[in-house]
Amino acid sequence: MPPTLHLRLALAGLCALGAQAQEQVRCAVDYGGEVRNLSAGPSADPYQVGSTAIGSYFLFRIVFETVPRETAAIKLYTYADRDEGPTLIHQASYPYPLRSQSGRYGFTGLQTVYEPMRDGELQYWCHLEGK
């Protein structure tokens, strides 16, 4: 591929990210009665998106991919933070652009994830802001 085509493709991707930059996925995460509000904007590299510690046991991660359009999605991950490393215990994926996000609990609905070791639960729901 000629270098100018690479440059045009890169610029098109950056423009697409810029056009979506005002959009944010916002999640309310409730664990043990403490509600945390987490947010994430579009990411060009989903592998670089970190997770947030929730309590002493959970990790929560929001990945918002807008390009390429064919695989654009909002992905939500919940991990158990174990001594041997994080273990995925819940994943949800929603194609982007979203088809619907009506209702009290946004596009995810109210989700509940249970601790496999301690009988606690984490609840979350997310909505998309901006645009």
Protein Blocks (a to p, Z undefined) as FASTA:
>chain_A
ZZklmmmmmmmmmmmmmmmmmpccdddddeehiacdddddddfblklpccddehjlbccd
ddddfbdfklgccddddddddfkbpcdfbdcddddddfbfgdjkljnopaddddfklopa
cddddddeeZZ
